[in-house]
């Protein structure tokens, strides 16, 4: 992992909102995988091997007359990532019940306190999708339920699920950096029942779960919905996020094809999270 190089784009945005949210969404579709918002705009990261000189050509908001957006970019080695997060990563609290923070932050007074060092992994709780998934987990009785955290990123959702009594749990991500980071965070939070797996939906063959949490993106969710449905136990729950409000009809239609019934929707800045029952 030490030889993997990231390209970091530093965007300055005026006015900040809703421009930063739109910018991050478009960059996500273009292949950028991690984002840090700041008082001037945002920094976005993409692996150098996934980068090309035309990467921003399809980012429509850069051509908008409503916003003033400037940027510069440079190469960033992963060994610098901890320092970047110490400068930029602020703790968050979801529904006054769950905190997500780094080891150097003061411990807050919350029922669930998760300590992570996110490095290059997605899933700090700052992004709308992770925030909503945390809300779903907080509201769900997970005592002794088997759980899959698909596209686990930092492992934060699996860690919270174990704190709420779930066991056993699988946390799966195809990205090696996310896999390694989740292993670290699982150990850091003294989680005893989480198995971290590097891979995609193909590693789920023969497995079954009471609850599946999948925070990925629309296309992967649509592609793998049949696998999720086949792994979901009777009366199981499926939580999905990583897409926009306008994607709901596509996601819902695919779920209904696999006899999954819509139960609940959460929405945050046009990002949505849906709950389905088996």
N, C-alpha and C positions, 0 to 999 in steps of 0.2 A: 504493500500500500504506500510505502514511503516515496515511490517514484511517480505517483499519480499527481498531475498538475491540474489545478482549476483556473479558469479565467473568471475574474471578478469584475463586474460592471458597477460603477458607482453612479447612480442616477440622482440628479438634483431636479426637483419637481416643484412647480408653482402653478396654481395652488395645490396643496398636498392631496386633498380629497375632493372627489373620488378618484383622482388621477392615479395615486399609488396603487389602489386596489385593482384598477383596470390594467395598469402596467404589469403588475405581478401576475395577474391572470393570463395576459397575453404572452408574457415571458415563459410561464409554465407550459403553455401549449407549444412554445418554440423549443422546449427542451431544457430550460434552466431548472435546476432542482432544489436550490436553497435560496432563501431570501432573508435579509435583515432590514427591517424598517428603521429609519432614524428621523431626526427632526428636519432634515433637508430633503428626504426622499427615501431611497432604498438602495441596497446593494444586492446584486443577483449573481449567483454562481453557477457555472456549468463546467463539466469536465472538458479539458482541452481537446480530448479525442472526439468529443461530440460537437465541438465548436467549429464554425466556419466564418469567413469574413463577411458573409451576407446574412448572418444569423438574425439581424434586426430588421431586415428588409420588409418582413410581414407584420411588424409591430405597428399597428395602425395608429395608436395613440401618439406615437412620435410625430405624426403628421397633422395632429389636431391643432386647430387655431385656438382652442379653449385653454390649452395648457402650455406652459413653457418648460420643456424638458431638455436638459443637457446631460452628457455623460462622458466618462472616461473609463478605460479598462486596463487591467494588468494581470499578469500571471501570479497565482498564489499557491504556494506549496501547502499541503495539508498540515505540515508541522507548525504552520502559523495559525491554525484554526482556533486553538484554545485561546490564544491572545485576542483574536478577533471577537470571540464570544464574551470574553471578560470585559471587553470595551462596550459591547452592544447588547448583550442578552440581559433583559430585565425580567424579574420574576412576574408570574401572572397568578391570579386567583380566579377560579371559575365558580360562580354561584355561591361564594363565601364558604365553599366546602372543600375544594381541592386546589392546592398550590403546586405549581411547577416552577422549580428554581434550580439554580446552579449551586454547587457546594459552598461558594463564597458569599451567597446571600444569607441574610438573617432568617431564621426559622419563623414562619408566620403561625398564627393561631388558627389552623384549619384542621378538619377531621382527617384529611388525606394530604400528606406532604410528600411530593415526589421530587427527588434530586436527580438531575441529569446534567451531563456534559454533551450537548447535542453535536458538537463538531460539524461535520458536513451533512448530518442526517436531518431529514424533514420530520417534524412532529414535536415542536417545542410547546405547543399549546397556543402560540401566538396566532397561528393561521386560523381562519374561521372554521375550516373543516375539522381540525383537531379539537378546537374549542367545543364545537357542537357534539363531537363524538364523546368527549369527556362528559358533557351534559347528559347524553344518553346513558352512559355507564353509571353515572351518579344516581340516575333515577331507576336503575334496573336491579332487581334482586338477583345476585350472582352466586349466592351461597351454594358451594359444592357443584356448580355448573362447569362443564367443560367449555373452554373458550378458544377461539382462533382469532388472533390479531393479524390480519392479512395486509401486507404492505406496512410493516410495523414501524419503520423509520427509526426513531429513538427507543422504541419499546414502551413508550409512556402509557399507552392504552392498556397493554397487557399488564403492566405493573399496577395500574389503578384497579384493573379487574381482579387481580390477586388480592390487593388490599381489601377488596369488597367480598372476599371469600371464595372466589372462583378457583377451581382446580379440577383437572390439570389444564394447562394452557400451552398453546403453541404460538410463537411469534415468528412470522415468516416475512422475509424480504429478499428480493433477487439481487439487491445491491450489496456488494461485499462490505463497503464502508458502513452501511446501515446495520448489517449483520454483526460486525465487530462492535459497533457502538451500542447496539442493543444488549449484547453480552455484558459489556461494561456496566451499563445502566441497571440491568437485572441484578448483577452482583452488588452494585452500589446501594440498591434499595432492599437488599436482603431478601429478594424474592426466591422462594424455594420450589415453586411448582411450574415455572416457565421454561419451556424448551425453545431455544432460538434456532431457527432453521434458515439456511441460505438457499433460496430457490424461488420458483414461481408456482402457479397453481398445480403443476405436475407433481409436486411433492405431497399433495393432499390425497392421493389415491389410497383408498382403503381407510381413511380417517373419518371420524364423525364428531360433531360438536353440538352442544346445546345452544351456543351463541357464537355467531360469526360477526366480527367487526372488520369491515373492508373500507379503508380510506385510501383510495388510489387515484384513479381518474376515470372519466366516462368510458373511454374505449376499452380499457382493460376490464372494467366491471362488466360491460356488455359481453366481452369475449369470454369471460370466466364465470358468468352467472350460473350456467348449468352445473359447473363443478361445485360452486358454493351450495346450490340447491341439493345436490346429491350428497353433500357432506353434512347437511343440517338434519339433526334429529327431529322426530315428531314433536310438534309444539315448540320447535326451536325459534330463535329470534335472529334476524339478519339486519345489521345496521350498515348503511352505505353512505359514503360521502366522497367528495373530491370532484364535484360537478356543480353546474349552475341551475338556477330555477328553470331556465328554458330547456334543460335536459330531462326534466322530470317525466314527460310523456314517454321518451325512449326507455328510460330506466324502468319505469312502471310496467310498460308493455313487455319488456324482457322478463321481469320478475313474474308477471302473470302467466307468461308462457310456461313457467316452471312451477305454477300453482302456489306461488307466494302471494300472500295477501297484505295489501298496504295497511299500515296501522297508524303512523305518525310522521309529521314533517317538522323539522326545525330549519329556520332560515336566518342567515346572518350575512348582510352585505351582498346579497344575490347568490351567495353560496348556500347550498342546501345539504341536509342530511335526512335520510329517510329510514324508517323502521318498517320491516316486513315480518310477517309470521308464517311459519310453515304449516 
